[in-house]
Amino acid sequence: MAETLTGTYRRPAFFAGLMAAFVAFAPALAEDKAQLPHLFTHESYVEQVLHQSSLQVDDPKAVFAFVLNSLPDRVKVYPTENYYYFRFVHNGAQYAGNVRLDNETRDHGNIHIAYSIDFAEWKDEDPAMHQLLGQHDGVIVEKLDRLLYRVSYGSKSVVFELNDLSNVVPPPGALAPNERYIGPIFDDSAVRFFLVYNTKLKLFHYILDETVSSDLYVPVAKTHRILIGKRTGFAFYRDHHLDRKILIGVFEGNSRVNSYFDGPFDQLPDNFIKGEDLRSAILEIEPSLKGQIDRFGSDPRGETRYMISPYMHYREEEQLLAFDKCATDKTLKPNLYYACFLIEPEYGAAESEQPAATKAKTELTRARKAAHARTPHSLR
């Protein structure tokens, strides 16, 4: 019974039932809200552009302090080369960068920061700022567990959880004969790959990890064998022999501006490379690098790294048809089939790139030139 100004009254039975239904429905509403996407508004972007900032962008320590103080107490580093990417707008200019818990420096108490004004196709690259920070800078990097680190500067501490893909392996039947699994890759595009090495043909492939879904892949107009991601622009070829997709193309525009979609060449499986697996594969391709690279494929000073990019930088999907032409060529020797998916790294010259196996008669001589250096301190 409920008290009123005129006495007492009894709630109708349907009202009690309605309240019970609402209480039961409320968790479902909360659950639905939790599953909805995050909304990014133009209003917030405009307000960032119009905001006048006092950040000292020419001082890496000041930027590092700004980044660290802007983070929650715990964050997750998804990319497998251990970059934690960020962006901000400072006095009308958009900056992109990263802090990196590099394999070869983090256990020595050091962390990288790198940033610059964002890249764009219509302008030259702006100068990049980079610094290795450690205890001598007041930055403390503590190892809490194998893939867990606490980074402190001033009064702020953040725990960085590195992405644990220790148990990620290709599904049964996903590797071809003579292929060796190097490790799992979580790209900054949020696409996962298996990096594999063909010991017979001496070449690498990035195989799509289809146990997770992060893009919508649709076939190109002229063949169902080639699929392109709606979000990333990554192009894959459906293998004729195995149930898998091989990365064959990255949109050239994304490579030029160093975006999240520039390809997995800069997210190798650093935390999961076993012993000499990667270095031994690289040296089979480029014996001249013996004594010049470590087990991650980096030079001794860590300034350059062997670049694994067997895919095409394409502008038009028509260019990708060369892969299908090669893979379906009845005159091609069967043992050269997987060489169809190796491209010579003529960066920025997508129009002239051709699958290596179209040169099969040269026994992959030119394709062996797939080694070239890249800086490990990539920006976004």
C-alpha positions in Angstrom: 0.0 0.0 0.0 1.2 3.6 -0.7 0.2 6.7 1.3 -1.5 9.6 -0.5 -2.9 13.0 0.6 -6.4 11.4 0.6 -5.6 8.1 2.2 -4.2 5.0 0.9 -4.4 3.3 -2.5 -3.2 0.1 -4.1 -1.0 0.2 -7.2 -2.6 -1.5 -10.1 -1.2 -5.0 -10.8 -0.1 -4.0 -14.3 2.1 -1.2 -12.8 4.0 -3.6 -10.6 4.5 -5.9 -13.6 5.7 -2.9 -15.7 8.2 -2.0 -13.0 9.5 -5.6 -12.8 9.8 -5.7 -16.6 11.8 -2.4 -16.6 14.1 -3.7 -13.9 14.7 -6.8 -15.9 15.2 -4.8 -19.1 17.7 -2.3 -17.6 20.7 -4.6 -17.7 19.9 -5.4 -21.4 19.9 -1.7 -22.1 23.2 -1.2 -20.4 24.6 -4.3 -22.2 23.4 -2.9 -25.6 25.0 0.5 -24.8 28.3 -1.2 -24.0 28.3 -3.0 -27.4 27.7 0.2 -29.4 30.6 1.9 -31.2 32.4 4.9 -29.9 31.2 8.2 -31.4 33.8 10.6 -32.8 32.4 14.1 -33.5 33.6 16.9 -35.8 32.8 19.3 -32.9 35.5 17.9 -30.7 38.0 18.0 -33.6 37.3 21.7 -34.3 37.6 22.5 -30.6 41.1 20.9 -30.6 42.2 22.8 -33.6 41.0 26.1 -32.2 42.5 25.5 -28.7 45.7 27.4 -28.0 48.3 25.1 -26.5 51.3 26.0 -24.3 53.0 22.5 -24.8 56.7 22.8 -25.6 56.7 20.6 -28.7 60.4 21.1 -29.3 61.2 19.3 -26.0 60.7 15.5 -26.1 60.7 15.3 -22.3 57.8 17.9 -22.1 55.9 15.9 -24.8 56.6 12.7 -23.0 55.3 14.2 -19.7 52.2 15.4 -21.5 51.5 12.0 -23.0 52.1 10.1 -19.8 49.9 12.5 -17.7 47.1 12.2 -20.3 46.9 8.4 -20.0 45.0 6.3 -17.5 46.9 4.3 -14.9 47.0 1.2 -17.2 47.1 0.9 -21.0 47.5 -1.9 -23.5 50.1 -1.8 -26.3 48.6 -3.8 -29.2 51.2 -3.6 -32.0 53.9 -6.3 -31.8 56.8 -4.0 -32.2 55.6 -2.4 -28.9 54.7 1.0 -30.2 52.0 3.0 -28.2 50.8 5.5 -30.7 49.2 8.9 -30.0 48.0 12.0 -31.7 47.3 15.6 -30.6 46.7 19.0 -32.1 49.0 21.8 -31.1 48.2 25.4 -32.2 46.5 24.3 -35.4 49.0 21.5 -36.4 48.3 17.8 -35.9 51.1 15.8 -34.4 51.5 12.0 -34.5 54.0 9.9 -32.6 54.6 7.0 -30.3 56.3 5.8 -27.1 58.0 2.5 -27.6 59.0 -0.2 -25.1 61.7 -1.7 -27.4 62.8 -5.3 -26.8 66.5 -4.3 -26.6 66.1 -1.2 -24.4 63.2 -1.6 -22.0 64.8 -4.1 -19.7 67.7 -1.6 -19.3 65.2 1.0 -18.1 64.8 3.0 -21.3 61.8 4.0 -23.4 61.7 5.8 -26.8 59.5 8.7 -27.7 59.2 9.9 -31.3 56.8 12.4 -32.9 56.4 15.0 -35.6 53.8 17.0 -37.4 51.6 14.5 -39.2 52.6 13.4 -42.7 50.6 14.3 -45.8 51.1 13.6 -49.5 50.9 17.2 -50.5 53.9 18.4 -48.4 57.4 17.4 -47.4 58.0 15.5 -44.2 58.4 17.8 -41.2 61.4 17.2 -38.9 60.9 14.4 -36.4 61.8 14.5 -32.7 63.2 11.4 -31.1 64.8 10.7 -27.7 65.7 7.6 -25.7 64.6 8.4 -22.1 65.8 6.7 -18.9 66.7 7.1 -15.3 69.2 9.9 -16.1 66.1 11.9 -17.5 64.0 11.1 -14.4 62.1 8.4 -16.3 61.8 5.1 -14.5 60.9 1.9 -16.4 60.2 -1.1 -14.2 59.6 -4.6 -15.3 56.7 -6.1 -13.4 56.3 -9.3 -15.5 57.4 -10.7 -18.8 55.1 -8.3 -20.8 54.2 -5.8 -18.2 56.1 -2.6 -17.4 55.5 0.4 -15.1 56.7 3.7 -16.5 57.0 6.7 -14.1 57.9 10.3 -14.6 57.4 12.9 -11.9 54.3 12.0 -9.9 52.7 10.0 -12.7 53.0 6.2 -13.3 51.4 4.2 -16.0 51.5 0.4 -16.4 52.0 -0.7 -20.0 50.7 -4.1 -20.9 52.3 -5.5 -24.0 50.2 -7.7 -26.2 50.6 -11.3 -25.2 50.3 -13.5 -28.4 52.5 -16.3 -27.0 49.8 -19.0 -27.7 48.8 -17.7 -31.2 49.8 -20.2 -33.9 48.5 -20.8 -37.4 45.6 -23.3 -37.5 46.3 -26.8 -38.8 46.9 -26.9 -42.5 47.7 -23.2 -42.8 51.4 -23.7 -43.6 52.6 -24.9 -46.9 55.4 -27.4 -47.3 58.8 -25.9 -46.6 57.3 -23.0 -44.7 58.5 -22.0 -41.2 56.4 -20.0 -38.8 58.3 -17.0 -37.5 55.6 -15.5 -35.2 52.3 -13.7 -34.8 51.9 -10.0 -35.8 49.4 -7.5 -34.4 49.6 -4.7 -36.9 48.7 -1.1 -36.0 45.8 -1.4 -38.4 44.4 -3.9 -35.8 44.8 -6.7 -38.4 46.6 -9.9 -37.2 49.0 -11.8 -39.4 51.2 -14.9 -39.3 54.7 -14.2 -40.5 56.0 -17.3 -42.4 59.3 -18.0 -44.2 59.5 -20.3 -47.2 62.8 -22.1 -46.8 62.7 -23.5 -50.4 62.1 -20.2 -52.2 63.8 -18.0 -49.5 61.0 -15.5 -49.2 58.5 -14.3 -46.5 54.7 -14.1 -46.5 52.2 -12.4 -44.3 49.2 -14.7 -43.9 45.9 -13.3 -42.6 45.0 -14.5 -39.1 41.3 -15.2 -39.7 40.7 -16.3 -36.1 39.9 -12.7 -35.4 37.9 -10.3 -37.6 38.8 -6.6 -37.9 37.9 -5.7 -41.5 35.4 -6.4 -44.3 37.0 -8.1 -47.3 35.3 -7.9 -50.7 36.5 -9.4 -54.0 37.7 -7.2 -56.8 35.6 -7.0 -60.0 37.6 -9.4 -62.2 38.4 -12.3 -59.8 37.1 -13.7 -56.6 40.7 -14.7 -55.6 41.7 -11.1 -54.8 40.0 -9.4 -51.8 40.5 -5.9 -50.5 39.7 -4.7 -47.0 37.0 -1.9 -46.9 38.7 -0.3 -43.9 42.4 -0.9 -44.4 42.8 -1.2 -48.2 44.9 -4.4 -47.6 44.7 -6.8 -50.5 44.8 -10.5 -50.1 45.0 -13.5 -52.4 43.0 -16.6 -51.7 45.6 -19.4 -52.0 44.8 -22.1 -54.5 46.3 -24.9 -52.4 45.5 -24.0 -48.8 42.6 -22.4 -47.0 44.3 -19.1 -46.3 44.8 -15.5 -47.6 48.3 -14.1 -48.5 48.9 -10.3 -48.2 49.6 -9.1 -51.7 49.0 -5.3 -51.6 48.9 -2.2 -49.5 47.5 1.0 -50.8 50.4 3.3 -51.8 48.8 6.4 -50.4 48.8 4.9 -46.9 52.5 4.0 -47.3 53.4 7.5 -48.3 51.9 9.1 -45.3 53.0 6.4 -42.9 49.4 5.7 -41.7 48.1 2.8 -39.6 47.4 1.1 -42.9 50.9 1.2 -44.4 51.4 -2.6 -44.0 52.8 -4.9 -41.4 56.5 -4.4 -42.3 57.0 -2.4 -39.1 55.2 -4.6 -36.6 57.3 -7.8 -36.6 56.7 -10.4 -33.8 59.5 -9.1 -31.6 58.3 -10.5 -28.3 57.8 -14.0 -29.8 60.7 -14.6 -32.1 62.5 -17.8 -31.0 66.2 -17.6 -30.9 67.8 -17.2 -34.4 64.6 -18.0 -36.4 64.4 -14.5 -38.0 68.1 -13.7 -38.4 68.8 -17.1 -40.0 66.0 -16.6 -42.5 67.3 -13.1 -43.4 70.8 -14.4 -43.8 69.6 -17.1 -46.2 68.2 -14.3 -48.4 71.1 -11.8 -47.8 74.3 -13.6 -46.7 76.1 -10.3 -47.0 74.4 -9.1 -43.8 76.2 -11.7 -41.7 77.7 -10.0 -38.6 75.8 -6.8 -39.4 72.4 -7.6 -37.9 71.1 -8.9 -34.5 68.5 -11.6 -34.1 65.7 -9.0 -34.8 67.3 -8.0 -38.1 68.6 -4.6 -36.7 72.0 -3.1 -37.2 74.1 -3.0 -33.9 73.1 0.7 -33.2 69.4 -0.1 -33.8 69.1 2.7 -36.3 68.0 0.6 -39.3 66.3 -2.7 -39.6 65.9 -5.3 -42.4 62.6 -4.6 -44.2 60.2 -7.4 -44.9 57.7 -6.1 -47.4 57.0 -8.7 -50.1 53.7 -7.1 -51.1 52.8 -4.5 -53.8 52.2 -0.8 -53.1 49.2 -0.4 -55.4 47.1 2.6 -56.6 44.5 0.8 -58.7 43.1 -2.7 -58.1 43.9 -3.5 -61.8 47.5 -3.7 -60.7 46.7 -6.5 -58.3 45.5 -8.7 -61.2 49.2 -9.5 -62.0 49.2 -11.8 -59.0 46.3 -13.9 -60.3 47.8 -14.0 -63.8 51.0 -15.4 -62.3 49.2 -17.9 -59.9 47.0 -19.2 -62.8 49.8 -19.4 -65.4 49.9 -23.0 -66.6 53.4 -22.7 -67.8 54.7 -21.8 -64.4 56.7 -24.5 -62.6 54.6 -25.7 -59.6 57.5 -25.3 -57.2 57.5 -21.5 -58.1 53.8 -20.9 -57.3 54.4 -19.1 -54.0 57.0 -16.8 -55.6 54.0 -15.3 -57.3 53.4 -13.3 -54.1 56.8 -11.7 -53.8 57.3 -8.1 -55.0 60.5 -6.3 -55.6 60.6 -3.3 -53.2 60.7 -0.4 -55.7 59.1 1.9 -53.2 56.8 4.5 -54.7 56.9 2.9 -58.1 53.7 0.8 -58.0 53.2 1.1 -61.8 56.4 -0.8 -62.4 56.1 -3.5 -59.8 55.5 -7.1 -60.9 55.2 -10.3 -59.0 58.6 -12.0 -58.8 57.3 -15.3 -60.3 56.6 -13.5 -63.6 60.4 -13.5 -63.7 60.5 -17.2 -62.8 62.8 -18.0 -65.7 65.5 -15.9 -63.9 65.1 -18.2 -60.9 64.1 -15.4 -58.6 67.5 -13.6 -59.1 66.0 -10.1 -59.0 63.5 -11.1 -56.2 66.4 -11.8 -53.9 66.8 -8.0 -53.7 63.9 -7.8 -51.2 66.2 -6.6 -48.5 66.3 -2.9 -47.7 66.6 -0.9 -44.5 63.9 0.9 -42.6 64.0 3.0 -39.5 62.5 1.2 -36.5 61.3 4.5 -34.9 58.2 4.9 -37.1 55.8 7.7 -36.5 52.0 8.0 -36.9 
